[in-house]
Amino acid sequence: MPNLLKILVTSSITLLVALVWHSPFVFGKVWLRVSHLLSKKVAEKKESLYRLYLYTYLSGLITTYVLAKFITVLKIQTFIPGMLTGYWMWVGFVAATTLPDYLFEKRPLELFLINVGRDLVSMLLMGGILAVWL
């Protein structure tokens, strides 16, 4: 069984990547534009943002745990193969299952790419770190 403390720490990568990814210096301005969220509305709802950060962390915790189980079962112990495991899990369980939602809901492709790109970076980092650290 994977080390729970290491999973708790590694899962924080999801939150950190999301905070940087959605900052004005990376994709924040574009994300606000294509998601049709106004920055004023977002700023007014800081309480709900904290709850969203908590949900983001909890979601990352689940993803990290499952990724750690795969890495443990596959006996992966080096960074690049860990990243590849994160990549293939992202392809099969994030990108492939999320795309139809965006297509059916007619949401912008740019929004899809920003959102799944964030997940890709998180899963690559988590996979590499978990492989070395577990």
N, CA and C atoms as an extended XYZ file, in Angstrom:
402
Properties=species:S:1:pos:R:3:atomname:S:1:resname:S:1:resid:I:1 pbc="F F F"
N         0.845       -1.189        0.000 N   MET     1
C         0.000        0.000        0.000 CA  MET     1
C         0.884        1.244        0.000 C   MET     1
N         0.548        2.215       -0.832 N   PRO     2
C         1.346        3.439       -0.887 CA  PRO     2
C         1.320        4.204        0.438 C   PRO     2
N         2.383        4.924        0.719 N   ASN     3
C         2.521        5.722        1.926 CA  ASN     3
C         1.530        6.890        1.900 C   ASN     3
N         0.619        6.936        2.888 N   LEU     4
C        -0.442        7.929        2.909 CA  LEU     4
C         0.077        9.356        3.063 C   LEU     4
N         1.102        9.562        3.883 N   LEU     5
C         1.661       10.900        4.063 CA  LEU     5
C         2.237       11.424        2.748 C   LEU     5
N         2.923       10.558        2.016 N   LYS     6
C         3.499       10.956        0.729 CA  LYS     6
C         2.403       11.285       -0.280 C   LYS     6
N         1.300       10.575       -0.214 N   ILE     7
C         0.169       10.854       -1.096 CA  ILE     7
C        -0.459       12.203       -0.739 C   ILE     7
N        -0.599       12.474        0.551 N   LEU     8
C        -1.156       13.762        0.990 CA  LEU     8
C        -0.292       14.924        0.510 C   LEU     8
N         1.014       14.777        0.600 N   VAL     9
C         1.929       15.836        0.171 CA  VAL     9
C         1.918       15.964       -1.350 C   VAL     9
N         2.022       14.855       -2.050 N   THR    10
C         2.077       14.875       -3.510 CA  THR    10
C         0.789       15.410       -4.114 C   THR    10
N        -0.341       15.157       -3.470 N   SER    11
C        -1.610       15.629       -4.023 CA  SER    11
C        -1.697       17.156       -4.026 C   SER    11
N        -0.881       17.808       -3.237 N   SER    12
C        -0.893       19.277       -3.234 CA  SER    12
C        -0.394       19.841       -4.569 C   SER    12
N         0.269       19.017       -5.369 N   ILE    13
C         0.731       19.448       -6.692 CA  ILE    13
C        -0.451       19.899       -7.543 C   ILE    13
N        -1.572       19.189       -7.444 N   THR    14
C        -2.757       19.548       -8.222 CA  THR    14
C        -3.192       20.978       -7.911 C   THR    14
N        -3.226       21.311       -6.636 N   LEU    15
C        -3.640       22.653       -6.234 CA  LEU    15
C        -2.612       23.699       -6.660 C   LEU    15
N        -1.347       23.386       -6.476 N   LEU    16
C        -0.296       24.343       -6.856 CA  LEU    16
C        -0.284       24.606       -8.361 C   LEU    16
N        -0.403       23.549       -9.141 N   VAL    17
C        -0.441       23.720      -10.598 CA  VAL    17
C        -1.675       24.537      -10.990 C   VAL    17
N        -2.815       24.264      -10.384 N   ALA    18
C        -4.038       25.012      -10.707 CA  ALA    18
C        -3.877       26.495      -10.379 C   ALA    18
N        -3.267       26.797       -9.240 N   LEU    19
C        -3.075       28.198       -8.859 CA  LEU    19
C        -2.165       28.926       -9.844 C   LEU    19
N        -1.091       28.278      -10.265 N   VAL    20
C        -0.173       28.895      -11.228 CA  VAL    20
C        -0.824       28.947      -12.608 C   VAL    20
N        -1.443       27.853      -13.021 N   TRP    21
C        -2.035       27.725      -14.351 CA  TRP    21
C        -3.082       28.804      -14.609 C   TRP    21
N        -3.898       29.072      -13.579 N   HIS    22
C        -4.986       30.034      -13.726 CA  HIS    22
C        -4.603       31.442      -13.281 C   HIS    22
N        -3.328       31.655      -13.052 N   SER    23
C        -2.866       32.995      -12.692 CA  SER    23
C        -2.857       33.873      -13.945 C   SER    23
N        -2.860       35.188      -13.763 N   PRO    24
C        -2.829       36.085      -14.920 CA  PRO    24
C        -1.557       35.941      -15.762 C   PRO    24
N        -0.514       35.364      -15.187 N   PHE    25
C         0.767       35.236      -15.886 CA  PHE    25
C         0.818       34.021      -16.810 C   PHE    25
N        -0.108       33.085      -16.636 N   VAL    26
C        -0.106       31.885      -17.477 CA  VAL    26
C        -1.380       31.896      -18.332 C   VAL    26
N        -2.455       31.239      -17.880 N   PHE    27
C        -3.672       31.160      -18.683 CA  PHE    27
C        -4.877       31.820      -18.032 C   PHE    27
N        -4.697       32.512      -16.925 N   GLY    28
C        -5.817       33.087      -16.182 CA  GLY    28
C        -6.704       34.012      -16.986 C   GLY    28
N        -6.104       34.945      -17.724 N   LYS    29
C        -6.896       35.905      -18.498 CA  LYS    29
C        -7.651       35.211      -19.633 C   LYS    29
N        -6.984       34.317      -20.312 N   VAL    30
C        -7.634       33.590      -21.411 CA  VAL    30
C        -8.736       32.697      -20.856 C   VAL    30
N        -8.447       32.024      -19.752 N   TRP    31
C        -9.426       31.131      -19.130 CA  TRP    31
C       -10.680       31.903      -18.732 C   TRP    31
N       -10.512       33.080      -18.117 N   LEU    32
C       -11.670       33.895      -17.744 CA  LEU    32
C       -12.479       34.292      -18.983 C   LEU    32
N       -11.795       34.641      -20.055 N   ARG    33
C       -12.479       35.060      -21.280 CA  ARG    33
C       -13.258       33.909      -21.914 C   ARG    33
N       -12.609       32.758      -22.096 N   VAL    34
C       -13.278       31.653      -22.801 CA  VAL    34
C       -14.285       30.918      -21.927 C   VAL    34
N       -14.146       31.026      -20.606 N   SER    35
C       -15.119       30.380      -19.723 CA  SER    35
C       -16.278       31.314      -19.410 C   SER    35
N       -16.184       32.548      -19.889 N   HIS    36
C       -17.221       33.562      -19.702 CA  HIS    36
C       -17.425       33.944      -18.237 C   HIS    36
N       -16.387       33.790      -17.458 N   LEU    37
C       -16.425       34.243      -16.071 CA  LEU    37
C       -15.825       35.638      -16.012 C   LEU    37
N       -16.436       36.475      -15.287 N   LEU    38
C       -15.893       37.819      -15.117 CA  LEU    38
C       -15.035       37.837      -13.864 C   LEU    38
N       -13.868       38.430      -13.952 N   SER    39
C       -12.965       38.457      -12.797 CA  SER    39
C       -13.615       39.150      -11.607 C   SER    39
N       -14.504       40.105      -11.860 N   LYS    40
C       -15.191       40.790      -10.765 CA  LYS    40
C       -16.076       39.804      -10.003 C   LYS    40
N       -16.812       38.978      -10.739 N   LYS    41
C       -17.664       37.980      -10.089 CA  LYS    41
C       -16.834       36.985       -9.287 C   LYS    41
N       -15.700       36.585       -9.847 N   VAL    42
C       -14.824       35.646       -9.152 CA  VAL    42
C       -14.314       36.271       -7.868 C   VAL    42
N       -13.887       37.531       -7.923 N   ALA    43
C       -13.357       38.213       -6.743 CA  ALA    43
C       -14.429       38.393       -5.677 C   ALA    43
N       -15.688       38.597       -6.084 N   GLU    44
C       -16.775       38.784       -5.128 CA  GLU    44
C       -17.097       37.504       -4.362 C   GLU    44
N       -16.731       36.388       -4.895 N   LYS    45
C       -17.107       35.113       -4.290 CA  LYS    45
C       -15.898       34.402       -3.693 C   LYS    45
N       -15.101       35.123       -2.924 N   LYS    46
C       -13.896       34.532       -2.361 CA  LYS    46
C       -14.205       33.347       -1.457 C   LYS    46
N       -15.295       33.414       -0.718 N   GLU    47
C       -15.647       32.292        0.160 CA  GLU    47
C       -15.855       31.025       -0.646 C   GLU    47
N       -16.566       31.138       -1.751 N   SER    48
C       -16.793       29.949       -2.565 CA  SER    48
C       -15.498       29.500       -3.239 C   SER    48
N       -14.557       30.434       -3.477 N   LEU    49
C       -13.265       30.053       -4.053 CA  LEU    49
C       -12.485       29.156       -3.100 C   LEU    49
N       -12.512       29.481       -1.822 N   TYR    50
C       -11.812       28.637       -0.851 CA  TYR    50
C       -12.386       27.228       -0.844 C   TYR    50
N       -13.686       27.121       -0.971 N   ARG    51
C       -14.329       25.808       -1.041 CA  ARG    51
C       -13.888       25.087       -2.316 C   ARG    51
N       -13.805       25.833       -3.420 N   LEU    52
C       -13.350       25.230       -4.669 CA  LEU    52
C       -11.902       24.752       -4.566 C   LEU    52
N       -11.055       25.509       -3.867 N   TYR    53
C        -9.677       25.072       -3.648 CA  TYR    53
C        -9.649       23.782       -2.839 C   TYR    53
N       -10.510       23.685       -1.851 N   LEU    54
C       -10.597       22.461       -1.059 CA  LEU    54
C       -11.023       21.288       -1.943 C   LEU    54
N       -12.024       21.504       -2.791 N   TYR    55
C       -12.480       20.441       -3.694 CA  TYR    55
C       -11.393       20.058       -4.696 C   TYR    55
N       -10.648       21.059       -5.142 N   THR    56
C        -9.535       20.790       -6.053 CA  THR    56
C        -8.505       19.901       -5.374 C   THR    56
N        -8.188       20.208       -4.112 N   TYR    57
C        -7.222       19.394       -3.367 CA  TYR    57
C        -7.763       17.971       -3.175 C   TYR    57
N        -9.019       17.850       -2.792 N   LEU    58
C        -9.605       16.523       -2.556 CA  LEU    58
C        -9.649       15.709       -3.849 C   LEU    58
N        -9.973       16.354       -4.941 N   SER    59
C        -9.959       15.676       -6.242 CA  SER    59
C        -8.540       15.207       -6.575 C   SER    59
N        -7.568       16.073       -6.329 N   GLY    60
C        -6.172       15.710       -6.544 CA  GLY    60
C        -5.725       14.575       -5.640 C   GLY    60
N        -6.265       14.547       -4.440 N   LEU    61
C        -5.943       13.477       -3.499 CA  LEU    61
C        -6.398       12.120       -4.040 C   LEU    61
N        -7.590       12.079       -4.580 N   ILE    62
C        -8.099       10.834       -5.166 CA  ILE    62
C        -7.244       10.425       -6.366 C   ILE    62
N        -6.958       11.387       -7.246 N   THR    63
C        -6.134       11.111       -8.419 CA  THR    63
C        -4.754       10.616       -8.005 C   THR    63
N        -4.162       11.259       -7.020 N   THR    64
C        -2.834       10.868       -6.548 CA  THR    64
C        -2.844        9.456       -5.987 C   THR    64
N        -3.869        9.134       -5.216 N   TYR    65
C        -3.953        7.796       -4.626 CA  TYR    65
C        -4.046        6.724       -5.712 C   TYR    65
N        -4.906        6.949       -6.701 N   VAL    66
C        -5.065        5.970       -7.784 CA  VAL    66
C        -3.772        5.853       -8.589 C   VAL    66
N        -3.155        6.984       -8.892 N   LEU    67
C        -1.888        6.978       -9.623 CA  LEU    67
C        -0.812        6.237       -8.824 C   LEU    67
N        -0.784        6.458       -7.520 N   ALA    68
C         0.185        5.768       -6.655 CA  ALA    68
C        -0.045        4.259       -6.668 C   ALA    68
N        -1.309        3.845       -6.684 N   LYS    69
C        -1.613        2.410       -6.748 CA  LYS    69
C        -1.080        1.805       -8.052 C   LYS    69
N        -1.311        2.480       -9.169 N   PHE    70
C        -0.803        2.001      -10.454 CA  PHE    70
C         0.725        1.911      -10.431 C   PHE    70
N         1.369        2.949       -9.945 N   ILE    71
C         2.829        2.981       -9.915 CA  ILE    71
C         3.373        1.876       -9.012 C   ILE    71
N         2.706        1.636       -7.896 N   THR    72
C         3.135        0.584       -6.969 CA  THR    72
C         2.958       -0.797       -7.603 C   THR    72
N         1.797       -1.037       -8.197 N   VAL    73
C         1.520       -2.335       -8.810 CA  VAL    73
C         2.475       -2.606       -9.979 C   VAL    73
N         2.750       -1.568      -10.751 N   LEU    74
C         3.647       -1.718      -11.893 CA  LEU    74
C         5.135       -1.686      -11.502 C   LEU    74
N         5.392       -1.428      -10.231 N   LYS    75
C         6.760       -1.394       -9.676 CA  LYS    75
C         7.651       -0.376      -10.395 C   LYS    75
N         7.092        0.788      -10.641 N   ILE    76
C         7.837        1.862      -11.293 CA  ILE    76
C         8.587        2.636      -10.222 C   ILE    76
N         9.895        2.851      -10.437 N   GLN    77
C        10.707        3.477       -9.401 CA  GLN    77
C        11.568        4.631       -9.900 C   GLN    77
N        11.372        5.053      -11.145 N   THR    78
C        12.156        6.167      -11.662 CA  THR    78
C        11.218        7.227      -12.258 C   THR    78
N        11.745        8.446      -12.360 N   PHE    79
C        10.938        9.615      -12.676 CA  PHE    79
C        10.251        9.546      -14.043 C   PHE    79
N        10.989        9.279      -15.097 N   ILE    80
C        10.407        9.304      -16.452 CA  ILE    80
C         9.319        8.234      -16.625 C   ILE    80
N         9.551        6.983      -16.241 N   PRO    81
C         8.452        6.015      -16.342 CA  PRO    81
C         7.240        6.402      -15.472 C   PRO    81
N         7.486        7.066      -14.337 N   GLY    82
C         6.385        7.564      -13.518 CA  GLY    82
C         5.596        8.629      -14.253 C   GLY    82
N         6.316        9.534      -14.929 N   MET    83
C         5.646       10.554      -15.731 CA  MET    83
C         4.846        9.918      -16.863 C   MET    83
N         5.407        8.901      -17.493 N   LEU    84
C         4.697        8.220      -18.580 CA  LEU    84
C         3.419        7.552      -18.074 C   LEU    84
N         3.479        7.018      -16.882 N   THR    85
C         2.274        6.428      -16.286 CA  THR    85
C         1.221        7.514      -16.071 C   THR    85
N         1.651        8.661      -15.540 N   GLY    86
C         0.740        9.786      -15.383 CA  GLY    86
C         0.173       10.235      -16.724 C   GLY    86
N         1.018       10.247      -17.746 N   TYR    87
C         0.589       10.653      -19.083 CA  TYR    87
C        -0.501        9.713      -19.619 C   TYR    87
N        -0.257        8.414      -19.554 N   TRP    88
C        -1.227        7.466      -20.110 CA  TRP    88
C        -2.521        7.451      -19.318 C   TRP    88
N        -2.429        7.657      -18.007 N   MET    89
C        -3.666        7.761      -17.220 CA  MET    89
C        -4.421        9.027      -17.616 C   MET    89
N        -3.689       10.108      -17.885 N   TRP    90
C        -4.318       11.359      -18.319 CA  TRP    90
C        -5.011       11.158      -19.667 C   TRP    90
N        -4.323       10.523      -20.613 N   VAL    91
C        -4.908       10.294      -21.936 CA  VAL    91
C        -6.199        9.491      -21.817 C   VAL    91
N        -6.146        8.389      -21.068 N   GLY    92
C        -7.285        7.473      -21.005 CA  GLY    92
C        -8.403        7.888      -20.074 C   GLY    92
N        -8.049        8.524      -18.966 N   PHE    93
C        -9.063        8.788      -17.949 CA  PHE    93
C        -9.428       10.260      -17.791 C   PHE    93
N        -8.668       11.163      -18.377 N   VAL    94
C        -8.995       12.587      -18.273 CA  VAL    94
C        -9.367       13.132      -19.653 C   VAL    94
N        -8.395       13.178      -20.542 N   ALA    95
C        -8.629       13.804      -21.856 CA  ALA    95
C        -9.735       13.089      -22.636 C   ALA    95
N        -9.643       11.774      -22.717 N   ALA    96
C       -10.608       11.017      -23.526 CA  ALA    96
C       -12.020       11.074      -22.956 C   ALA    96
N       -12.147       11.124      -21.636 N   THR    97
C       -13.489       11.142      -21.055 CA  THR    97
C       -14.056       12.548      -20.922 C   THR    97
N       -13.199       13.563      -20.946 N   THR    98
C       -13.652       14.945      -20.813 CA  THR    98
C       -14.055       15.547      -22.149 C   THR    98
N       -13.392       15.159      -23.222 N   LEU    99
C       -13.650       15.750      -24.540 CA  LEU    99
C       -15.121       15.688      -24.960 C   LEU    99
N       -15.811       14.551      -24.825 N   PRO   100
C       -17.220       14.528      -25.245 CA  PRO   100
C       -18.088       15.553      -24.513 C   PRO   100
N       -17.801       15.811      -23.235 N   ASP   101
C       -18.574       16.816      -22.497 CA  ASP   101
C       -18.447       18.179      -23.153 C   ASP   101
N       -17.232       18.550      -23.507 N   TYR   102
C       -17.002       19.844      -24.153 CA  TYR   102
C       -17.676       19.904      -25.517 C   TYR   102
N       -17.636       18.790      -26.245 N   LEU   103
C       -18.243       18.773      -27.579 CA  LEU   103
C       -19.766       18.874      -27.509 C   LEU   103
N       -20.380       18.076      -26.629 N   PHE   104
C       -21.833       18.097      -26.509 CA  PHE   104
C       -22.338       19.415      -25.943 C   PHE   104
N       -21.571       20.011      -25.026 N   GLU   105
C       -21.983       21.275      -24.411 CA  GLU   105
C       -21.553       22.482      -25.237 C   GLU   105
N       -20.882       22.222      -26.361 N   LYS   106
C       -20.415       23.271      -27.281 CA  LYS   106
C       -19.570       24.331      -26.561 C   LYS   106
N       -18.733       23.837      -25.664 N   ARG   107
C       -17.797       24.740      -24.993 CA  ARG   107
C       -16.569       24.901      -25.882 C   ARG   107
N       -15.879       26.022      -25.763 N   PRO   108
C       -14.732       26.286      -26.643 CA  PRO   108
C       -13.608       25.255      -26.492 C   PRO   108
N       -13.020       24.890      -27.622 N   LEU   109
C       -11.882       23.977      -27.617 CA  LEU   109
C       -10.735       24.557      -26.784 C   LEU   109
N       -10.574       25.856      -26.846 N   GLU   110
C        -9.523       26.526      -26.079 CA  GLU   110
C        -9.688       26.274      -24.578 C   GLU   110
N       -10.931       26.278      -24.094 N   LEU   111
C       -11.197       26.000      -22.683 CA  LEU   111
C       -10.837       24.556      -22.347 C   LEU   111
N       -11.198       23.639      -23.231 N   PHE   112
C       -10.840       22.233      -23.047 CA  PHE   112
C        -9.321       22.076      -22.926 C   PHE   112
N        -8.590       22.703      -23.849 N   LEU   113
C        -7.127       22.578      -23.858 CA  LEU   113
C        -6.498       23.172      -22.596 C   LEU   113
N        -7.016       24.296      -22.142 N   ILE   114
C        -6.493       24.896      -20.910 CA  ILE   114
C        -6.746       23.973      -19.726 C   ILE   114
N        -7.966       23.473      -19.609 N   ASN   115
C        -8.319       22.650      -18.449 CA  ASN   115
C        -7.614       21.294      -18.437 C   ASN   115
N        -7.607       20.596      -19.569 N   VAL   116
C        -6.940       19.291      -19.565 CA  VAL   116
C        -5.422       19.446      -19.574 C   VAL   116
N        -4.933       20.575      -20.082 N   GLY   117
C        -3.499       20.850      -20.021 CA  GLY   117
C        -3.018       20.964      -18.586 C   GLY   117
N        -3.828       21.629      -17.763 N   ARG   118
C        -3.521       21.733      -16.335 CA  ARG   118
C        -3.455       20.334      -15.703 C   ARG   118
N        -4.410       19.498      -16.051 N   ASP   119
C        -4.428       18.136      -15.510 CA  ASP   119
C        -3.231       17.331      -15.996 C   ASP   119
N        -2.832       17.540      -17.244 N   LEU   120
C        -1.668       16.842      -17.785 CA  LEU   120
C        -0.410       17.195      -16.992 C   LEU   120
N        -0.183       18.477      -16.790 N   VAL   121
C         1.003       18.900      -16.036 CA  VAL   121
C         0.985       18.307      -14.626 C   VAL   121
N        -0.171       18.350      -13.973 N   SER   122
C        -0.290       17.786      -12.620 CA  SER   122
C         0.034       16.298      -12.606 C   SER   122
N        -0.545       15.559      -13.541 N   MET   123
C        -0.354       14.111      -13.536 CA  MET   123
C         1.062       13.711      -13.927 C   MET   123
N         1.693       14.474      -14.808 N   LEU   124
C         3.089       14.198      -15.141 CA  LEU   124
C         3.977       14.375      -13.904 C   LEU   124
N         3.798       15.502      -13.221 N   LEU   125
C         4.604       15.768      -12.023 CA  LEU   125
C         4.321       14.756      -10.918 C   LEU   125
N         3.056       14.485      -10.673 N   MET   126
C         2.703       13.530       -9.624 CA  MET   126
C         3.246       12.143       -9.944 C   MET   126
N         3.112       11.713      -11.189 N   GLY   127
C         3.608       10.387      -11.574 CA  GLY   127
C         5.112       10.266      -11.367 C   GLY   127
N         5.858       11.282      -11.809 N   GLY   128
C         7.304       11.252      -11.641 CA  GLY   128
C         7.725       11.254      -10.186 C   GLY   128
N         7.111       12.123       -9.401 N   ILE   129
C         7.470       12.232       -7.974 CA  ILE   129
C         7.075       10.971       -7.218 C   ILE   129
N         5.882       10.460       -7.476 N   LEU   130
C         5.447        9.243       -6.783 CA  LEU   130
C         6.348        8.056       -7.108 C   LEU   130
N         6.771        7.941       -8.347 N   ALA   131
C         7.620        6.811       -8.745 CA  ALA   131
C         8.937        6.816       -7.965 C   ALA   131
N         9.493        7.984       -7.765 N   VAL   132
C        10.772        8.103       -7.068 CA  VAL   132
C        10.591        8.014       -5.556 C   VAL   132
N         9.480        8.529       -5.068 N   TRP   133
C         9.297        8.737       -3.631 CA  TRP   133
C         8.627        7.586       -2.902 C   TRP   133
N         7.810        6.775       -3.587 N   LEU   134
C         7.068        5.716       -2.875 CA  LEU   134
C         7.942        4.566       -2.476 C   LEU   134
